[in-house]
Amino acid sequence: MEKEHVIAGELIELAQIEISKGNEWIAYNTVPYFLDKADIFFFKNNDEAFEFSNNNISEFDDYHVINVKSVQDFLLQIPYGNSIAIQLPNFSNKNLSIMNEKNYDYLKNQIKYTGFGEGLQNELKEKIEKQTPEFQLYHSQKFGKDEVSATLHFKKSNESEMYFFNRYDTALKTEKDAEAMRQTFYINKESNITLKEAYNLMNGRSVNKDLTTKEGEKYNAWVQMDFKETDNIGNFKMKQFHQNYGYNLEQALSKLPIKELSTDADKAALMLSLQKGNRQAATFVQDGKEQKQYIEANPQFKSVTVYDGNMQRVNNQAQKEKESQGQGTKQNAKKELKPGEDEGEAAPRNGQKSKKKKGVSV
């Protein structure tokens, strides 16, 4: 029989938060009788959990790995003796309000950092307290003269009292278009598309993101909406330009006479803005004169697109040369694909074009 343990109350609350974040693999120390925060570690996948367990064996440490889907599951899998049947109902009754508060704090921050600000906090709290199976929140925001309306969807877990922010539906209305463009963005455990990034993508621009494969491996890619293809629910599909596609933003910027590239701080800020998909103002220095223009990342052609003060595209010589180089590199990249590699993942399909730009983001 496995050794029984007493579990600290604060550890149960911690488990609730960590499980809600997707950290469902747990390594707990089987040596001490009383388990607190220092005795349990949470991981996103089994490899990390077992690696930690195997690397931390001593006279005082012997970690056992379990996979859980809820706090109840967590308590059932850690041996707790005869008191386990009593502890579960007591936990549900005494700590439901604490769980709701922790859940609220987590969702509040998730909403904020996904770009919806802090204006939805009171309504969020009211919805959680009502304990309905699912609910929606509504948000509207202007970017210049464009307006984005969003419906945020929340659903209660089937296995606990926790709510999860699953997705948000967007509608982009511009001055030029009679009908709004619609797109749904799904909330993942990490690397979510923010509202501003969603707006930039819906305008045809590209956003740089750290993504994760189904196997849990992380990679970096530029993503861009494909306005020629939709999925089975009407969402525009996303094109991805991975690291092996060969786009180097810093190198592309170096071909342009931009003043902000002369200092590390300004250069870093400029690149970060472009990586978020913004059309960013920049100071061009030509023949000793400064001129304000606008630029955006163009990973498909391995370049930076330039616009003048009236938002008309500037086809300068440096831009033409870079796009020509990009097309040549694209053909070479196809020849260098490894056997079995999906060409669509390394480069866009032939003939794809970006949708006409619909708005300006500075």
C-alpha positions as CSV (number, residue, x, y, z in Angstrom):
1,M,0.0,0.0,0.0
2,E,1.3,3.5,-0.9
3,K,2.1,5.9,1.9
4,E,-0.7,8.1,3.0
5,H,-0.4,11.9,3.1
6,V,-2.0,15.0,4.6
7,I,-2.4,17.7,2.0
8,A,-2.1,21.4,2.9
9,G,-5.2,23.5,2.1
10,E,-3.2,26.0,0.1
11,L,-1.8,23.2,-2.0
12,I,-5.4,22.2,-3.0
13,E,-6.0,25.8,-4.1
14,L,-2.7,25.8,-6.0
15,A,-3.6,22.6,-7.8
16,Q,-6.9,24.1,-8.9
17,I,-5.1,27.0,-10.6
18,E,-2.4,24.9,-12.1
19,I,-4.8,22.3,-13.6
20,S,-6.8,25.1,-15.1
21,K,-3.7,26.3,-16.9
22,G,-3.2,22.8,-18.4
23,N,-0.4,21.7,-16.0
24,E,-2.0,18.3,-15.6
25,W,1.1,16.2,-14.9
26,I,2.2,16.2,-11.3
27,A,5.3,15.0,-9.5
28,Y,4.8,14.7,-5.8
29,N,7.3,13.7,-3.1
30,T,6.2,10.4,-1.5
31,V,8.7,10.8,1.5
32,P,7.0,13.4,3.7
33,Y,3.7,12.7,5.4
34,F,2.5,16.3,5.2
35,L,2.6,17.7,1.7
36,D,2.8,21.4,1.1
37,K,3.8,23.6,-1.9
38,A,7.4,22.6,-1.7
39,D,6.6,18.9,-2.3
40,I,4.5,19.0,-5.5
41,F,5.4,20.2,-9.0
42,F,3.2,20.7,-12.0
43,F,4.1,20.1,-15.6
44,K,2.4,20.4,-19.0
45,N,3.5,17.0,-20.3
46,N,4.7,13.6,-19.0
47,D,8.2,13.9,-20.3
48,E,9.0,17.0,-18.2
49,A,7.3,15.4,-15.1
50,F,9.3,12.1,-15.4
51,E,12.5,13.9,-16.2
52,F,12.1,15.9,-13.0
53,S,11.2,12.8,-11.0
54,N,14.3,10.8,-12.3
55,N,16.6,13.7,-11.6
56,N,15.5,14.4,-8.0
57,I,16.1,11.2,-6.0
58,S,17.7,11.4,-2.6
59,E,17.3,10.4,1.0
60,F,14.5,13.0,1.3
61,D,13.1,13.0,-2.2
62,D,11.3,10.3,-4.1
63,Y,8.8,11.7,-6.6
64,H,5.8,9.8,-8.0
65,V,4.2,11.1,-11.2
66,I,0.4,11.2,-11.8
67,N,-1.9,12.7,-14.5
68,V,-5.0,14.6,-13.2
69,K,-7.9,16.4,-14.8
70,S,-9.5,18.1,-11.8
71,V,-8.9,18.8,-8.1
72,Q,-11.1,15.8,-7.2
73,D,-9.0,13.6,-9.4
74,F,-5.9,15.1,-7.7
75,L,-7.2,14.2,-4.3
76,L,-8.2,10.7,-5.3
77,Q,-4.9,9.8,-6.8
78,I,-2.7,10.9,-3.9
79,P,-3.3,8.3,-1.1
80,Y,-5.2,9.9,1.7
81,G,-6.4,7.0,3.8
82,N,-9.9,6.7,5.1
83,S,-10.5,10.5,5.3
84,I,-10.6,10.8,1.5
85,A,-14.4,10.3,1.3
86,I,-14.9,13.1,3.9
87,Q,-12.4,15.5,2.4
88,L,-14.0,15.7,-1.0
89,P,-17.4,17.0,0.1
90,N,-15.8,19.2,2.7
91,F,-13.6,20.7,0.0
92,S,-16.5,21.4,-2.3
93,N,-18.6,23.1,0.4
94,K,-16.0,25.1,2.3
95,N,-13.9,26.3,-0.6
96,L,-16.3,26.9,-3.5
97,S,-16.2,30.7,-2.9
98,I,-12.3,30.5,-2.7
99,M,-12.2,28.6,-6.0
100,N,-14.6,31.0,-7.6
101,E,-12.3,33.9,-6.5
102,K,-9.2,32.2,-7.8
103,N,-11.0,31.3,-11.1
104,Y,-12.1,35.0,-11.4
105,D,-8.6,36.3,-10.9
106,Y,-7.2,33.9,-13.5
107,L,-9.9,34.8,-16.1
108,K,-9.6,38.5,-15.3
109,N,-5.9,38.4,-16.1
110,Q,-6.4,36.2,-19.2
111,I,-9.0,38.7,-20.6
112,K,-6.7,41.6,-19.9
113,Y,-3.6,40.2,-21.5
114,T,-5.6,39.0,-24.5
115,G,-6.3,42.7,-25.2
116,F,-9.8,43.3,-23.8
117,G,-8.7,45.6,-21.0
118,E,-10.3,45.7,-17.5
119,G,-13.8,46.9,-18.3
120,L,-15.3,43.4,-18.2
121,Q,-14.3,42.6,-14.7
122,N,-17.5,43.3,-12.8
123,E,-19.7,41.5,-15.3
124,L,-17.3,38.5,-15.3
125,K,-17.6,38.2,-11.5
126,E,-21.4,38.3,-11.7
127,K,-21.5,35.6,-14.3
128,I,-19.2,33.3,-12.4
129,E,-21.2,33.7,-9.2
130,K,-24.4,32.7,-11.0
131,Q,-22.8,29.4,-11.9
132,T,-24.5,29.0,-15.3
133,P,-23.1,26.3,-17.6
134,E,-21.8,28.9,-20.0
135,F,-21.9,32.6,-20.7
136,Q,-20.7,35.4,-23.0
137,L,-19.1,38.8,-22.6
138,Y,-19.2,41.6,-25.2
139,H,-16.5,44.1,-26.1
140,S,-16.1,46.8,-28.8
141,Q,-13.0,48.8,-29.6
142,K,-11.9,51.2,-32.3
143,F,-8.6,51.2,-34.1
144,G,-8.4,54.4,-36.0
145,K,-11.6,54.6,-38.0
146,D,-12.2,50.9,-37.9
147,E,-14.2,49.1,-35.2
148,V,-13.9,45.6,-33.9
149,S,-16.7,43.9,-32.0
150,A,-16.0,40.8,-30.0
151,T,-18.0,38.1,-28.2
152,L,-16.0,36.3,-25.6
153,H,-17.2,32.7,-24.8
154,F,-16.8,31.0,-21.4
155,K,-17.8,27.5,-20.4
156,K,-17.9,25.6,-17.1
157,S,-15.8,22.5,-16.9
158,N,-17.6,19.2,-16.7
159,E,-15.2,18.0,-14.0
160,S,-15.0,20.9,-11.7
161,E,-16.5,24.3,-10.8
162,M,-13.9,26.1,-13.0
163,Y,-14.8,28.3,-16.0
164,F,-12.6,28.5,-19.1
165,F,-12.2,31.2,-21.7
166,N,-12.5,29.2,-24.9
167,R,-12.7,31.6,-27.8
168,Y,-13.8,35.0,-29.0
169,D,-15.7,35.8,-32.2
170,T,-14.8,39.1,-34.0
171,A,-16.5,41.3,-36.5
172,L,-14.3,44.0,-38.2
173,K,-16.2,47.0,-39.7
174,T,-14.3,49.5,-41.8
175,E,-15.3,52.6,-43.7
176,K,-14.7,51.0,-47.1
177,D,-16.7,47.8,-46.6
178,A,-20.4,47.5,-46.4
179,E,-20.3,44.2,-44.5
180,A,-18.2,43.3,-41.5
181,M,-15.5,40.6,-41.8
182,R,-15.9,37.8,-39.2
183,Q,-13.4,35.5,-37.7
184,T,-13.2,33.3,-34.6
185,F,-10.0,33.1,-32.5
186,Y,-9.5,30.2,-30.1
187,I,-7.8,30.6,-26.7
188,N,-5.0,28.2,-26.1
189,K,-3.0,27.4,-23.0
190,E,-0.3,29.9,-24.3
191,S,0.5,32.2,-27.2
192,N,-3.1,33.5,-27.7
193,I,-3.9,35.9,-30.5
194,T,-4.6,39.2,-28.8
195,L,-7.4,41.5,-30.0
196,K,-4.9,43.9,-31.7
197,E,-3.2,41.0,-33.4
198,A,-6.6,39.7,-34.5
199,Y,-7.3,43.2,-36.0
200,N,-4.0,43.2,-37.8
201,L,-4.5,39.6,-39.2
202,M,-8.0,40.6,-40.4
203,N,-6.4,43.4,-42.3
204,G,-4.1,41.0,-44.1
205,R,-0.9,41.6,-42.1
206,S,1.3,39.0,-40.6
207,V,1.9,38.3,-36.9
208,N,4.9,36.5,-35.3
209,K,4.0,33.9,-32.7
210,D,5.6,31.2,-30.6
211,L,3.4,28.2,-31.2
212,T,3.2,24.6,-30.0
213,T,2.6,21.4,-32.1
214,K,0.1,18.7,-31.0
215,E,3.1,16.8,-29.6
216,G,4.0,19.7,-27.3
217,E,7.0,20.9,-29.2
218,K,7.5,24.7,-29.4
219,Y,8.3,26.6,-32.6
220,N,8.2,30.1,-34.0
221,A,6.3,31.2,-37.1
222,W,4.7,34.1,-38.8
223,V,1.0,33.6,-39.3
224,Q,-1.3,35.3,-41.9
225,M,-4.9,34.8,-42.8
226,D,-5.6,33.1,-46.1
227,F,-8.6,34.9,-47.6
228,K,-9.0,32.3,-50.3
229,E,-9.6,29.3,-48.0
230,T,-12.1,28.7,-45.2
231,D,-12.6,25.8,-42.8
232,N,-15.9,23.9,-42.1
233,I,-17.2,26.7,-39.8
234,G,-16.4,29.5,-42.2
235,N,-13.2,30.7,-40.5
236,F,-10.4,31.9,-42.8
237,K,-7.5,29.4,-42.6
238,M,-4.1,30.5,-41.4
239,K,-0.9,30.3,-43.5
240,Q,2.3,29.8,-41.5
241,F,5.9,30.8,-42.5
242,H,8.1,28.7,-40.2
243,Q,11.7,29.4,-39.3
244,N,12.9,27.2,-42.2
245,Y,11.0,29.4,-44.7
246,G,13.9,31.9,-44.3
247,Y,12.3,35.2,-43.4
248,N,14.6,37.4,-41.3
249,L,12.9,40.6,-40.2
250,E,16.1,42.3,-39.0
251,Q,17.9,41.6,-42.2
252,A,14.9,42.9,-44.3
253,L,14.9,46.1,-42.3
254,S,18.6,46.6,-42.8
255,K,18.0,47.3,-46.5
256,L,15.9,50.4,-45.7
257,P,17.3,53.8,-44.6
258,I,15.4,53.9,-41.3
259,K,16.6,56.2,-38.6
260,E,15.3,54.1,-35.7
261,L,17.7,51.3,-36.6
262,S,20.6,53.3,-35.4
263,T,19.9,52.7,-31.7
264,D,19.4,49.3,-30.0
265,A,16.3,50.5,-28.0
266,D,14.5,52.1,-31.0
267,K,15.3,49.1,-33.2
268,A,14.0,46.6,-30.6
269,A,10.8,48.6,-30.2
270,L,10.3,48.8,-34.0
271,M,10.8,45.1,-34.5
272,L,8.5,44.2,-31.6
273,S,5.7,46.4,-33.1
274,L,6.2,44.7,-36.6
275,Q,6.1,41.3,-35.0
276,K,2.7,42.1,-33.5
277,G,1.4,42.8,-37.1
278,N,1.3,46.6,-36.8
279,R,1.7,49.0,-39.6
280,Q,4.3,51.1,-37.9
281,A,5.5,54.7,-38.4
282,A,9.3,55.0,-39.2
283,T,11.6,57.8,-40.1
284,F,13.3,57.4,-43.5
285,V,16.5,59.3,-44.1
286,Q,17.3,60.0,-47.7
287,D,19.7,62.6,-49.1
288,G,20.0,64.0,-45.6
289,K,16.3,64.6,-45.3
290,E,13.9,62.9,-42.9
291,Q,10.5,61.7,-44.0
292,K,7.8,59.8,-42.0
293,Q,6.6,56.7,-43.7
294,Y,4.9,53.5,-42.6
295,I,6.1,49.9,-42.7
296,E,4.8,46.4,-42.1
297,A,6.4,43.0,-42.1
298,N,5.9,40.9,-45.3
299,P,7.3,37.4,-44.5
300,Q,5.8,35.8,-47.6
301,F,8.1,37.9,-49.8
302,K,10.9,38.1,-47.2
303,S,10.6,41.9,-47.2
304,V,9.2,44.9,-45.5
305,T,6.4,46.8,-47.2
306,V,6.6,50.6,-47.2
307,Y,3.8,53.1,-47.4
308,D,4.0,56.9,-47.7
309,G,2.1,59.4,-45.5
310,N,-1.1,58.9,-47.5
311,M,-0.9,55.1,-47.0
312,Q,0.0,54.5,-50.6
313,R,2.5,51.7,-51.2
314,V,6.1,52.8,-52.0
315,N,7.8,50.6,-54.5
316,N,11.4,51.8,-53.9
317,Q,14.4,50.1,-55.4
318,A,15.5,48.4,-52.2
319,Q,12.0,46.9,-51.8
320,K,12.0,45.6,-55.4
321,E,15.4,44.0,-54.9
322,K,14.4,42.3,-51.7
323,E,11.1,40.9,-53.1
324,S,13.0,39.6,-56.1
325,Q,15.5,37.9,-53.7
326,G,12.6,36.5,-51.7
327,Q,11.0,34.9,-54.7
328,G,14.3,33.3,-55.7
329,T,14.8,31.9,-52.1
330,K,11.3,30.6,-52.1
331,Q,12.1,28.4,-55.2
332,N,15.3,27.2,-53.5
333,A,13.4,26.4,-50.3
334,K,11.0,24.1,-52.3
335,K,14.0,22.2,-53.7
336,E,15.5,21.7,-50.2
337,L,12.4,20.2,-48.6
338,K,13.1,17.0,-46.8
339,P,11.4,13.8,-48.0
340,G,7.9,13.6,-46.6
341,E,7.8,17.3,-45.5
342,D,4.6,19.1,-46.3
343,E,5.4,21.9,-48.8
344,G,2.3,23.8,-47.5
345,E,3.8,24.2,-44.1
346,A,7.1,25.7,-45.3
347,A,5.7,28.1,-47.9
348,P,2.4,29.4,-49.2
349,R,0.7,27.8,-52.2
350,N,1.5,29.2,-55.6
351,G,-0.8,32.0,-56.7
352,Q,-1.9,33.1,-53.2
353,K,-2.4,36.8,-52.7
354,S,-3.0,38.9,-49.7
355,K,-6.4,40.5,-49.4
356,K,-6.5,44.3,-50.0
357,K,-5.5,46.1,-46.8
358,K,-8.5,47.3,-45.0
359,G,-7.2,49.5,-42.2
360,V,-4.3,51.2,-40.6
361,S,-2.6,50.3,-37.3
362,V,0.0,52.7,-36.0
